[in-house]
Amino acid sequence: MANNNIIRNVEKSYMKTEIPKINVGDSVKMGLLIQEGNRERVQFSEGVIISVNNANLNTTITLRKVFQGIGVEKVYLIHSPRITNIEITRRSKIRRAKLYYLRNRSGKSTRLKQKFIN
């Protein structure tokens, strides 16, 4: 019991506080720090979140985008120091926890209905 409290306190110091509330179906634009030789730059990656795995410090999101006609998915640790910012560009109205069915679709059928927030 005491070990869990110690681990939770150590993890709390590494957790980011400025992360927006992320849901499955959101279209996001993420800034990633990329190392090129001896310098760093920010590279942006855009896509739809198809799954979220909530686990405190180890919370991950799976981002899917179509690049040159090929679907690309990548899992990101959202509390990683390599992620500089996360900007939600669009929220979608969905009825599932995981959007894996988007893998089998292409073109206009991959569109999700937009959710407007008042």
C-alpha positions as CSV (number, residue, x, y, z in Angstrom):
1,M,0.0,0.0,0.0
2,A,2.8,2.4,0.9
3,N,4.6,1.5,-2.4
4,N,1.6,2.6,-4.4
5,N,1.6,6.0,-2.8
6,I,5.4,6.4,-3.4
7,I,5.0,5.4,-7.1
8,R,1.9,7.8,-7.5
9,N,3.9,10.7,-6.0
10,V,6.9,10.1,-8.3
11,E,4.6,9.8,-11.4
12,K,2.8,13.0,-10.5
13,S,6.0,15.0,-10.8
14,Y,6.3,13.8,-14.5
15,M,2.7,14.3,-15.5
16,K,1.8,17.2,-17.8
17,T,-0.9,19.6,-16.6
18,E,-1.6,21.6,-19.8
19,I,-2.9,18.6,-21.8
20,P,-6.5,19.2,-23.1
21,K,-9.3,16.7,-22.5
22,I,-8.8,14.2,-25.3
23,N,-11.5,11.8,-26.5
24,V,-11.7,9.1,-29.2
25,G,-12.8,10.6,-32.5
26,D,-11.1,14.0,-32.0
27,S,-8.9,15.3,-34.8
28,V,-5.7,16.6,-33.3
29,K,-2.5,18.4,-34.3
30,M,0.5,17.3,-32.2
31,G,3.9,19.0,-32.0
32,L,6.7,16.4,-31.7
33,L,10.3,17.2,-30.9
34,I,12.5,15.6,-33.6
35,Q,16.3,15.3,-33.2
36,E,18.2,16.0,-36.5
37,G,21.9,15.7,-35.9
38,N,22.8,18.2,-33.2
39,R,19.7,20.3,-33.3
40,E,16.0,19.8,-32.5
41,R,12.9,21.0,-34.3
42,V,9.2,20.6,-33.9
43,Q,7.3,18.4,-36.4
44,F,3.5,18.5,-36.5
45,S,1.5,15.3,-36.9
46,E,-2.3,15.5,-37.7
47,G,-4.8,12.7,-37.5
48,V,-7.8,11.2,-35.8
49,I,-7.6,9.5,-32.4
50,I,-8.9,6.0,-32.8
51,S,-8.1,4.7,-29.3
52,V,-7.2,6.0,-25.8
53,N,-5.5,3.9,-23.1
54,N,-5.8,5.7,-19.8
55,A,-3.1,4.6,-17.3
56,N,-2.0,7.7,-15.4
57,L,1.6,8.4,-16.5
58,N,1.4,5.7,-19.2
59,T,-1.6,7.1,-20.9
60,T,-1.4,6.5,-24.7
61,I,-3.4,7.6,-27.7
62,T,-3.4,5.9,-31.1
63,L,-3.3,8.5,-33.9
64,R,-4.4,7.5,-37.5
65,K,-3.8,9.5,-40.6
66,V,-3.7,8.7,-44.3
67,F,-0.4,9.5,-46.0
68,Q,-0.1,9.1,-49.7
69,G,-3.0,6.8,-49.8
70,I,-1.7,4.5,-47.0
71,G,-3.2,4.5,-43.5
72,V,-0.6,5.1,-40.8
73,E,-1.2,4.6,-37.1
74,K,1.2,5.5,-34.3
75,V,0.9,5.2,-30.6
76,Y,2.0,8.3,-28.6
77,L,2.6,8.6,-24.8
78,I,0.9,11.8,-24.1
79,H,2.9,12.7,-21.0
80,S,6.2,12.3,-23.0
81,P,8.6,15.2,-22.9
82,R,9.0,14.8,-26.7
83,I,5.4,16.0,-27.2
84,T,5.4,19.8,-27.1
85,N,1.7,20.6,-27.6
86,I,-1.6,19.0,-28.5
87,E,-4.2,21.0,-30.3
88,I,-7.7,19.7,-30.9
89,T,-8.9,20.8,-34.3
90,R,-12.2,19.0,-34.4
91,R,-14.4,16.9,-32.2
92,S,-16.6,14.1,-33.6
93,K,-19.8,12.5,-32.5
94,I,-19.1,8.8,-32.0
95,R,-20.7,5.9,-30.3
96,R,-17.8,3.5,-29.7
97,A,-14.8,3.4,-27.5
98,K,-12.4,2.3,-30.2
99,L,-12.6,3.3,-33.9
100,Y,-10.8,0.3,-35.4
101,Y,-13.4,0.0,-38.1
102,L,-11.9,3.0,-39.8
103,R,-9.0,0.7,-40.9
104,N,-11.3,-1.1,-43.3
105,R,-12.7,2.1,-44.9
106,S,-11.2,4.6,-47.4
107,G,-12.2,7.8,-48.9
108,K,-15.4,9.6,-47.9
109,S,-16.6,6.7,-45.7
110,T,-13.9,7.5,-43.2
111,R,-15.5,10.9,-42.3
112,L,-17.0,11.2,-38.8
113,K,-19.9,13.4,-38.0
114,Q,-18.8,16.6,-36.3
115,K,-19.9,17.5,-32.8
116,F,-20.6,21.2,-32.2
117,I,-20.1,22.4,-28.7
118,N,-22.3,25.3,-27.5
